[in-house]
């Protein structure tokens, strides 16, 4: 059995550790020598975005520990004809510890994030799905969109 609650600033370090677990699981190649630096950068980012109200995270708790998390970031884009406010949301880091998967935890967290987006009058939610997570999002109605293009600047 698990319970859900909103994250607070006191949870930032644990959220960062779960994000690192997620990255290690889905990316075979990552700069291992930068993990400590990333902890600090990500902690600072979450502190700033939680303080501003742009970021919220839901946590699943069981056995007095965090077993899953995901966050919703509100992003201000240029207003469009189909989105006059320009507000969008991005779901990041949907992660459930391996032994807790396939128990409805991700679905429960996703529902909370979608509800929050609706409460913020956001009309579009974006995310990047792992192959394992894709069915969860499709079941909730997420669709594969147009591919984005990137230019990584060094």
C-alpha positions in Angstrom: 0.0 0.0 0.0 1.2 3.5 -0.7 0.1 7.1 -0.1 0.6 10.2 -2.2 1.6 13.7 -1.0 3.0 16.9 -2.5 6.7 17.3 -2.2 8.1 20.1 -0.1 11.6 21.7 -0.1 12.6 19.2 2.5 12.2 16.5 -0.1 14.5 18.1 -2.7 17.6 15.9 -2.0 15.5 12.7 -2.2 13.9 13.9 -5.4 17.4 14.6 -6.9 18.6 11.1 -5.8 15.6 9.5 -7.5 16.3 11.5 -10.6 19.8 10.2 -10.7 18.5 6.7 -10.3 16.2 7.3 -13.3 19.1 8.7 -15.4 21.3 5.8 -14.6 18.5 3.4 -15.5 17.5 4.9 -18.8 20.9 6.1 -20.1 23.7 3.7 -20.4 26.0 6.5 -21.3 26.1 9.5 -19.0 29.0 11.6 -17.6 29.7 9.7 -14.4 32.3 12.3 -13.3 29.6 15.0 -13.2 27.0 13.3 -10.9 28.1 15.3 -7.8 28.0 18.5 -9.7 24.6 17.6 -11.1 23.2 17.0 -7.6 24.1 20.6 -6.7 22.8 22.1 -9.9 19.5 20.1 -9.8 19.0 20.9 -6.1 19.4 24.6 -6.8 17.0 24.4 -9.8 14.3 22.6 -7.7 14.7 25.1 -4.9 14.2 28.0 -7.2 11.4 26.6 -9.2 9.5 25.3 -6.2 9.8 28.7 -4.5 8.4 30.4 -7.6 5.5 27.9 -7.9 6.6 26.8 -11.4 7.4 23.3 -10.2 5.5 20.9 -8.1 6.2 17.2 -7.4 4.1 14.4 -6.1 5.6 11.6 -4.1 4.5 8.1 -3.4 5.3 6.9 0.1 5.5 3.4 1.5 7.3 1.9 4.4 8.2 5.4 5.5 10.2 6.1 2.3 9.7 7.7 -1.1 9.1 5.0 -3.7 8.1 7.1 -6.7 8.0 10.7 -7.9 7.2 12.9 -10.8 7.1 16.6 -11.3 5.2 19.2 -13.3 7.0 22.3 -14.6 4.9 25.2 -15.9 6.5 26.8 -18.9 5.6 30.1 -20.4 5.8 30.0 -24.2 4.8 32.6 -26.8 1.0 32.8 -27.1 -0.4 30.9 -30.0 -3.8 31.0 -31.7 -4.7 27.7 -30.1 -3.1 28.6 -26.7 -3.6 32.3 -26.0 -2.0 32.1 -22.6 1.1 30.4 -23.9 1.2 28.3 -20.8 2.3 24.7 -21.1 3.5 22.0 -18.7 6.2 19.5 -18.9 6.2 16.3 -16.9 9.6 15.3 -15.7 11.1 12.4 -14.0 8.3 9.9 -13.7 10.2 7.3 -11.7 9.1 4.4 -9.6 11.6 2.2 -7.8 11.8 -1.2 -9.6 10.1 -3.4 -6.9 7.1 -1.0 -6.8 6.3 -0.9 -10.5 3.1 -2.2 -12.1 1.1 -1.4 -9.0 -0.8 1.7 -10.2 1.6 4.2 -8.6 2.7 5.9 -11.8 -0.9 6.2 -12.9 -1.9 7.7 -9.5 0.9 10.3 -9.7 0.1 11.1 -13.3 -3.5 11.8 -12.4 -2.4 14.2 -9.8 -0.1 16.0 -12.3 -2.9 16.2 -14.9 -5.3 17.6 -12.3 -2.7 20.2 -11.3 -2.2 21.3 -14.9 -6.0 21.7 -15.3 -6.1 23.8 -12.2 -3.5 26.1 -13.7 -5.5 26.5 -16.9 -2.8 24.7 -18.9 -4.1 23.2 -22.1 -1.0 21.2 -23.2 1.3 18.8 -21.3 4.5 17.5 -22.8 6.8 14.8 -21.8 9.5 12.5 -23.1 8.5 8.9 -22.5 10.8 5.9 -22.1 9.7 2.8 -23.9 8.7 1.3 -20.5 6.6 4.4 -19.6 5.0 5.0 -23.0 2.0 2.7 -22.4 1.2 4.5 -19.1 0.9 7.8 -21.0 -1.0 6.4 -24.0 -3.6 4.9 -21.6 -4.1 8.3 -20.2 -4.6 9.8 -23.7 -1.1 11.2 -24.5 -0.3 11.1 -28.2 3.0 11.0 -30.0 3.4 14.5 -31.4 5.5 16.0 -34.1 9.2 15.4 -33.7 11.1 18.3 -32.3 14.4 19.3 -33.7 17.4 20.1 -31.5 20.8 21.8 -32.0 23.1 21.2 -29.0 25.6 24.0 -28.7 28.9 23.2 -27.2 
